[in-house]
Amino acid sequence: MGFLPEFGNLFFTLAAFVVALSIIVTVHEYGHYIVGRWSGIHAEVFSLGFGPVLFSRVDRRGTKWQVAALPFGGYVKFLGDANAASSAADDAVMSDLDAQQRRHTMHGAPLWARAATIFAGPAFNFIFSIIVFAGFMMVQGVPDDAPRVGAIHAMPGTMDLIEGDLITRVNGQPVADLADYYRLADGLEPSPSVTYTVERAGQTMDVTGPHPIPARAMGIALQSAARDAGMETGDVVLSVNGEPVYAFRQLPPLVDAANGEAVALRLWRDGSELEVSLTPRRTDLPLPDGGFETRWLIGLQSGTFFDHPVRGVSITEAVPAAVNEIGNIVSRSISGLYHMVTGAISTCNLSGPVGIATTSAAMASDGVASFIWFIAVLSTAVGLLNLFPIPILDGGHLVFHAYEALVGKPPSDRVMGALMTTGLVLLGALMLFALGNDLLC
């Protein structure tokens, strides 16, 4: 019966992937549908999935809403469309419509209405992501600027700090705010213990604690050596290949020194010590200037040994921060694609459906919040991809509309057909290449 766990994992992976993709597709296609409706373009079919129809109903506007058997996409078919991609008109249908009825088709509507309807799909992906990111900030709050100790995580060694302490000095060096605390921590020499000057109940006192940024796993990266080796959030690295470790900053050079060979980590977990062996993976990391740095990584995320008290965030602060997050994702994505094309980084950074499905399952296993955040990130990526000027994608349609605006008429049917075929081939080749990465990288 050994195949049952594998089957269970496969089912969970597929289920997580289908749920994530269905939400993103629904958001994207609803953008096309609702803006088309507002623009006077009638939608005949709104389909989640392709193939045989499992469930359907027709609303009072005459739109058929359906769920199909193959849940790997979706479409909106507007009145007069010859196909789900709205790439050509159905001449037989269009010829039976009068001028007023043609206005309610994708191909008979004004240029502005068609362009707005096409652009709405990617736009709704971005709007969905903004809502999710802003909602997380408003519900969870953001760290307060004061370097105050919140809930303390279990750590080996001496811990005299308590929740509520306001840190004013670290090893005698003054700390003004949380950003100052982290700047000081980055330059602090690793040591088994550090002296903290704190304000507690109206008194100032010196207490002892670990390094401000200890070698504690605040998080475990997806598809990383640490995750595969069974490491958990909260694990504290005590040594790497026998070399004592007191601060997170010691880990990168020790891992790099192994040059891709297996490293032995001694860990502290919930009061017990254990050893794991893992092999670092060569990874391309984005740099602040837009470039990339290739390093050996094991997949641990750093952090301090206590939670920061949070403050509430208003919607006027959360929305701009969410928009900035969208900008960061788009910027990193474009930079990554550019550096892959130029050969500066490995093309293995491009994931296909298997990689996305695996990541979906990993994020779902980390909890509902992580899964929802991942869906928002993926929604941004889908919105960006659809804006690429490739025929058959929304970006390609927008290029055709721009051409029509400049020339006064759309490309001929022959040219449109050739471009659509080219776009389909390019998109298929890209998907096959990404799938090859999933299987071979």
C-alpha positions as CSV (number, residue, x, y, z in Angstrom):
1,M,0.0,0.0,0.0
2,G,3.0,2.3,-0.3
3,F,1.5,4.0,-3.3
4,L,-1.3,5.6,-1.2
5,P,0.9,8.4,0.3
6,E,2.2,9.3,-3.2
7,F,-1.4,9.3,-4.5
8,G,-2.5,11.5,-1.6
9,N,0.3,14.0,-2.3
10,L,-0.5,14.0,-6.0
11,F,-4.2,14.6,-5.3
12,F,-3.4,17.4,-2.9
13,T,-1.0,19.0,-5.4
14,L,-3.5,18.9,-8.2
15,A,-6.3,20.2,-5.9
16,A,-4.2,23.1,-4.8
17,F,-3.2,23.9,-8.3
18,V,-6.8,23.7,-9.6
19,V,-8.1,25.9,-6.8
20,A,-5.4,28.6,-7.3
21,L,-5.8,28.6,-11.1
22,S,-9.6,28.6,-10.9
23,I,-9.6,31.7,-8.7
24,I,-7.2,33.5,-11.0
25,V,-9.0,32.6,-14.2
26,T,-12.3,33.6,-12.7
27,V,-11.0,37.0,-11.7
28,H,-9.4,37.5,-15.1
29,E,-12.4,36.4,-17.2
30,Y,-14.8,38.3,-15.0
31,G,-12.8,41.5,-15.8
32,H,-13.4,40.8,-19.5
33,Y,-17.1,40.0,-18.8
34,I,-18.1,42.9,-16.6
35,V,-16.3,45.7,-18.5
36,G,-17.6,44.2,-21.7
37,R,-21.1,44.4,-20.2
38,W,-20.6,48.0,-19.0
39,S,-19.3,48.8,-22.5
40,G,-22.4,47.4,-24.2
41,I,-20.9,44.1,-25.4
42,H,-23.0,41.1,-24.8
43,A,-21.4,37.9,-23.4
44,E,-22.9,34.7,-24.6
45,V,-20.9,32.3,-22.5
46,F,-18.7,32.6,-19.3
47,S,-16.9,29.3,-18.9
48,L,-14.6,28.2,-16.1
49,G,-12.7,25.3,-17.7
50,F,-12.8,23.7,-21.2
51,G,-14.3,20.6,-22.7
52,P,-17.6,18.9,-21.7
53,V,-19.9,21.1,-19.6
54,L,-20.5,19.8,-16.1
55,F,-22.9,22.5,-14.9
56,S,-24.5,25.6,-16.5
57,R,-27.2,28.1,-16.1
58,V,-28.4,31.1,-18.1
59,D,-28.9,34.4,-16.4
60,R,-31.6,37.0,-17.1
61,R,-29.2,38.8,-19.6
62,G,-28.9,35.7,-21.7
63,T,-25.3,34.8,-20.6
64,K,-24.6,31.1,-20.1
65,W,-22.5,30.5,-17.0
66,Q,-20.8,27.1,-17.1
67,V,-18.2,24.9,-15.4
68,A,-16.4,22.5,-17.8
69,A,-14.5,19.3,-17.2
70,L,-11.0,20.5,-17.8
71,P,-10.3,23.1,-15.1
72,F,-7.1,24.6,-16.6
73,G,-8.3,27.9,-17.9
74,G,-11.5,29.6,-19.0
75,Y,-13.0,32.1,-21.4
76,V,-15.7,34.6,-22.2
77,K,-17.4,34.2,-25.6
78,F,-19.0,37.4,-26.8
79,L,-21.8,37.8,-29.3
80,G,-20.5,37.4,-32.8
81,D,-17.2,35.7,-31.8
82,A,-16.1,32.8,-34.0
83,N,-14.1,31.3,-31.1
84,A,-13.3,31.8,-27.4
85,A,-10.3,33.9,-28.1
86,S,-12.4,36.6,-29.9
87,S,-9.8,36.6,-32.6
88,A,-12.3,36.5,-35.5
89,A,-16.0,37.2,-36.1
90,D,-18.6,34.6,-37.0
91,D,-19.6,35.9,-40.4
92,A,-22.8,33.8,-40.4
93,V,-23.9,35.3,-37.1
94,M,-22.8,38.8,-37.9
95,S,-24.6,38.9,-41.2
96,D,-28.0,38.2,-39.5
97,L,-27.6,41.2,-37.1
98,D,-28.8,44.7,-37.7
99,A,-26.7,47.8,-36.9
100,Q,-28.0,48.1,-33.4
101,Q,-27.4,44.4,-32.6
102,R,-23.9,44.5,-34.1
103,R,-23.1,47.3,-31.6
104,H,-23.4,44.6,-28.9
105,T,-20.8,42.3,-30.4
106,M,-17.0,42.5,-29.8
107,H,-16.4,43.1,-33.5
108,G,-19.1,45.7,-34.0
109,A,-18.4,47.7,-30.8
110,P,-16.4,51.0,-30.9
111,L,-12.6,50.7,-30.5
112,W,-12.6,52.1,-27.0
113,A,-15.1,49.5,-25.8
114,R,-13.1,46.6,-27.3
115,A,-9.8,47.9,-25.9
116,A,-11.3,48.4,-22.5
117,T,-12.8,44.9,-22.5
118,I,-9.6,43.3,-23.4
119,F,-7.5,45.3,-20.9
120,A,-9.9,44.6,-18.1
121,G,-8.7,40.9,-17.8
122,P,-5.1,41.7,-16.7
123,A,-6.4,44.8,-14.8
124,F,-8.7,42.7,-12.7
125,N,-5.8,40.4,-11.9
126,F,-3.8,43.3,-10.6
127,I,-6.8,44.7,-8.7
128,F,-7.4,41.3,-7.0
129,S,-3.7,41.2,-5.9
130,I,-4.0,44.8,-4.5
131,I,-7.1,43.8,-2.5
132,V,-5.4,40.7,-1.1
133,F,-2.1,42.5,-0.2
134,A,-3.9,45.5,1.3
135,G,-6.2,43.2,3.2
136,F,-3.3,41.3,4.7
137,M,-1.7,44.6,5.9
138,M,-4.9,45.9,7.4
139,V,-5.7,42.6,9.2
140,Q,-2.2,41.7,10.3
141,G,-0.8,45.2,10.8
142,V,2.8,46.2,10.2
143,P,5.7,46.3,12.6
144,D,5.8,49.3,14.9
145,D,8.8,51.6,14.5
146,A,9.8,51.2,18.1
147,P,12.3,48.4,18.8
148,R,10.0,46.8,21.4
149,V,10.1,43.1,22.2
150,G,6.9,41.2,21.4
151,A,6.3,37.5,21.8
152,I,9.7,35.7,22.2
153,H,10.5,32.6,20.3
154,A,12.1,29.6,22.0
155,M,15.9,29.8,21.8
156,P,18.9,27.9,23.2
157,G,21.1,29.7,25.7
158,T,20.4,32.6,28.1
159,M,17.3,34.7,27.6
160,D,16.7,37.6,30.1
161,L,14.6,39.7,27.8
162,I,10.9,39.7,28.3
163,E,7.9,40.7,26.3
164,G,7.4,44.5,26.5
165,D,11.0,45.5,26.9
166,L,12.0,48.6,24.9
167,I,15.6,48.1,23.5
168,T,17.6,51.3,23.8
169,R,21.2,49.8,23.3
170,V,22.8,46.7,22.0
171,N,26.3,46.0,23.4
172,G,26.4,49.6,24.4
173,Q,25.5,51.0,21.0
174,P,22.4,53.2,20.9
175,V,19.2,52.1,19.1
176,A,16.8,54.8,17.9
177,D,14.1,52.8,16.1
178,L,13.5,49.4,14.5
179,A,15.4,50.2,11.3
180,D,18.3,51.3,13.5
181,Y,18.1,48.0,15.4
182,Y,18.5,46.0,12.2
183,R,21.3,48.2,10.8
184,L,23.2,47.7,14.1
185,A,22.4,43.9,14.1
186,D,23.9,43.5,10.6
187,G,27.3,44.8,11.7
188,L,27.4,43.2,15.1
189,E,30.1,40.5,15.5
190,P,28.7,37.0,16.1
191,S,28.9,35.9,19.7
192,P,27.1,33.4,22.1
193,S,25.4,36.3,24.0
194,V,24.7,40.0,23.6
195,T,24.0,42.7,26.2
196,Y,20.8,44.6,25.7
197,T,20.0,47.8,27.5
198,V,16.2,48.0,27.9
199,E,13.5,50.1,29.5
200,R,11.2,47.9,31.6
201,A,8.5,49.1,33.9
202,G,10.0,52.6,34.1
203,Q,13.5,51.3,34.9
204,T,16.6,51.0,32.7
205,M,18.6,47.8,33.0
206,D,21.1,45.5,31.2
207,V,20.0,42.0,30.3
208,T,21.4,39.2,28.2
209,G,20.1,37.6,25.1
210,P,21.2,35.9,21.8
211,H,22.5,37.8,18.7
212,P,19.8,40.2,17.4
213,I,19.6,38.1,14.2
214,P,20.4,34.6,15.3
215,A,20.7,31.6,13.0
216,R,17.0,30.8,13.4
217,A,14.9,29.8,10.5
218,M,12.1,32.4,10.4
219,G,10.9,30.6,7.2
220,I,11.8,27.8,4.9
221,A,11.9,28.6,1.1
222,L,9.9,26.5,-1.3
223,Q,11.7,23.9,-3.3
224,S,14.8,24.4,-1.2
225,A,17.4,22.0,0.3
226,A,16.3,22.9,3.8
227,R,12.6,22.0,3.1
228,D,13.6,18.8,1.4
229,A,15.8,17.9,4.4
230,G,12.9,18.3,6.8
231,M,13.9,21.5,8.4
232,E,11.1,23.5,10.1
233,T,10.4,27.1,10.9
234,G,11.9,27.8,14.3
235,D,15.0,25.5,13.9
236,V,18.2,27.2,15.2
237,V,21.4,26.3,13.5
238,L,24.1,25.5,16.1
239,S,26.9,24.6,13.7
240,V,27.8,24.1,10.0
241,N,30.3,21.3,9.3
242,G,31.3,21.5,13.0
243,E,31.9,25.3,12.8
244,P,29.9,27.0,15.7
245,V,27.2,29.5,14.5
246,Y,25.7,32.3,16.6
247,A,24.4,34.7,14.0
248,F,22.6,34.2,10.7
249,R,25.2,36.2,8.9
250,Q,27.7,33.3,9.4
251,L,25.6,30.9,7.3
252,P,26.1,32.3,3.8
253,P,29.9,32.1,3.8
254,L,29.9,28.7,5.4
255,V,27.5,27.4,2.8
256,D,29.3,29.0,0.0
257,A,32.6,27.5,1.2
258,A,31.1,24.0,0.6
259,N,30.9,24.9,-3.1
260,G,27.9,22.8,-3.7
261,E,28.9,19.8,-1.6
262,A,26.7,18.5,1.2
263,V,26.9,20.3,4.5
264,A,26.2,18.9,7.9
265,L,24.0,21.1,10.2
266,R,23.5,20.7,13.9
267,L,20.1,22.0,14.8
268,W,18.3,23.0,18.0
269,R,14.5,22.3,17.9
270,D,12.2,22.6,20.9
271,G,14.9,21.9,23.4
272,S,16.5,19.0,21.5
273,E,19.4,18.8,19.2
274,L,19.5,16.9,15.9
275,E,21.7,16.7,12.8
276,V,20.7,17.0,9.1
277,S,22.7,16.8,5.9
278,L,21.7,18.8,2.9
279,T,23.2,19.9,-0.4
280,P,23.0,23.6,-1.2
281,R,21.5,24.7,-4.5
282,R,22.8,27.2,-6.9
283,T,20.3,30.0,-7.0
284,D,20.0,33.3,-8.9
285,L,19.0,36.1,-6.5
286,P,17.7,39.5,-7.6
287,L,19.7,42.5,-6.5
288,P,18.4,46.0,-5.5
289,D,19.9,47.5,-8.7
290,G,17.9,45.1,-10.9
291,G,20.7,42.6,-11.6
292,F,21.2,39.1,-10.2
293,E,23.7,37.4,-8.0
294,T,24.3,33.6,-8.2
295,R,25.0,31.9,-4.9
296,W,24.8,28.5,-3.1
297,L,21.7,28.5,-0.8
298,I,20.0,26.1,1.5
299,G,16.7,28.1,1.7
300,L,16.5,29.6,5.2
301,Q,15.0,33.0,5.8
302,S,16.4,35.2,8.6
303,G,14.7,37.1,11.3
304,T,15.1,38.2,14.9
305,F,14.2,36.0,17.9
306,F,11.1,37.9,18.9
307,D,7.9,39.2,17.1
308,H,7.6,42.9,16.6
309,P,4.5,44.5,18.1
310,V,2.3,45.7,15.2
311,R,0.3,48.8,14.6
312,G,-2.9,49.1,12.6
313,V,-2.8,50.2,9.0
314,S,-5.5,52.4,7.4
315,I,-6.7,51.7,3.9
316,T,-5.1,54.9,2.6
317,E,-1.7,53.5,3.8
318,A,-2.4,49.8,2.8
319,V,-3.4,50.4,-0.8
320,P,-0.3,52.4,-1.9
321,A,1.8,49.8,-0.1
322,A,0.0,47.0,-2.0
323,V,0.5,48.8,-5.3
324,N,4.2,49.1,-4.5
325,E,4.3,45.3,-3.9
326,I,2.7,44.8,-7.3
327,G,5.4,47.0,-8.8
328,N,8.1,45.0,-7.1
329,I,6.8,41.7,-8.4
330,V,6.4,43.1,-12.0
331,S,9.9,44.7,-11.8
332,R,11.5,41.4,-10.6
333,S,9.7,39.4,-13.2
334,I,10.7,41.5,-16.1
335,S,14.3,41.8,-14.8
336,G,14.4,38.0,-14.5
337,L,13.1,37.4,-18.0
338,Y,15.6,39.9,-19.4
339,H,18.5,38.3,-17.6
340,M,17.4,34.8,-18.8
341,V,17.2,36.0,-22.4
342,T,20.7,37.5,-22.2
343,G,22.1,34.4,-20.5
344,A,23.1,36.2,-17.3
345,I,21.1,33.7,-15.3
346,S,19.8,30.2,-15.8
347,T,16.6,29.6,-17.7
348,C,15.7,27.1,-15.0
349,N,14.3,30.1,-13.1
350,L,11.3,29.9,-15.4
351,S,8.7,27.5,-13.9
352,G,6.0,25.6,-15.8
353,P,2.7,24.0,-14.7
354,V,4.4,21.3,-12.7
355,G,6.5,23.9,-10.8
356,I,3.5,26.1,-10.2
357,A,1.4,23.1,-9.0
358,T,4.2,22.0,-6.6
359,T,4.5,25.5,-5.2
360,S,0.7,25.8,-4.9
361,A,0.7,22.6,-2.8
362,A,3.6,23.7,-0.6
363,M,2.0,27.1,0.1
364,A,-1.4,25.4,0.8
365,S,0.4,23.1,3.3
366,D,1.8,26.1,5.0
367,G,-1.7,27.4,5.8
368,V,-4.6,29.3,4.3
369,A,-2.9,32.7,4.6
370,S,0.2,31.6,2.8
371,F,-1.9,30.0,0.0
372,I,-4.0,33.2,-0.5
373,W,-0.9,35.3,-0.6
374,F,0.6,33.0,-3.2
375,I,-2.6,33.2,-5.3
376,A,-2.3,37.0,-5.3
377,V,1.4,36.8,-6.4
378,L,0.4,34.4,-9.1
379,S,-2.5,36.6,-10.2
380,T,0.0,39.5,-10.7
381,A,2.2,37.2,-12.8
382,V,-0.8,36.1,-14.9
383,G,-1.8,39.7,-15.4
384,L,1.7,40.7,-16.5
385,L,2.0,37.7,-18.9
386,N,-1.3,38.5,-20.6
387,L,-0.1,42.0,-21.3
388,F,2.9,40.7,-23.3
389,P,2.4,41.8,-27.0
390,I,2.0,38.2,-28.2
391,P,-0.9,37.5,-30.6
392,I,-3.6,35.4,-28.9
393,L,-2.8,37.1,-25.5
394,D,-4.6,40.2,-24.4
395,G,-1.5,42.2,-25.0
396,G,-1.5,41.1,-28.7
397,H,-5.1,42.2,-29.0
398,L,-4.3,45.6,-27.6
399,V,-1.5,45.9,-30.2
400,F,-4.0,45.2,-32.9
401,H,-6.3,47.8,-31.4
402,A,-3.5,50.3,-31.3
403,Y,-2.8,49.6,-35.0
404,E,-6.5,50.1,-35.8
405,A,-6.4,53.5,-34.0
406,L,-3.4,54.6,-36.0
407,V,-4.4,53.3,-39.4
408,G,-8.1,53.6,-39.2
409,K,-8.9,49.9,-39.8
410,P,-7.9,46.6,-38.2
411,P,-5.4,44.2,-39.8
412,S,-6.9,42.0,-42.6
413,D,-8.4,38.6,-41.8
414,R,-5.4,36.9,-43.5
415,V,-2.9,38.9,-41.5
416,M,-4.8,38.3,-38.3
417,G,-5.0,34.6,-38.9
418,A,-1.3,34.4,-39.6
419,L,-0.5,36.4,-36.5
420,M,-2.8,34.3,-34.3
421,T,-1.2,31.1,-35.5
422,T,2.3,32.6,-34.8
423,G,1.2,33.6,-31.3
424,L,-0.3,30.2,-30.6
425,V,3.0,28.5,-31.7
426,L,5.1,30.9,-29.6
427,L,2.9,30.4,-26.5
428,G,3.0,26.6,-27.0
429,A,6.7,26.7,-27.4
430,L,7.1,28.7,-24.2
431,M,4.8,26.3,-22.3
432,L,6.8,23.3,-23.5
433,F,10.1,25.0,-22.6
434,A,8.8,25.8,-19.1
435,L,7.5,22.2,-18.7
436,G,10.9,21.0,-19.7
437,N,12.4,23.1,-17.0
438,D,10.0,21.5,-14.5
439,L,11.2,18.0,-15.5
440,L,14.9,18.5,-16.2
441,C,16.2,21.4,-14.1
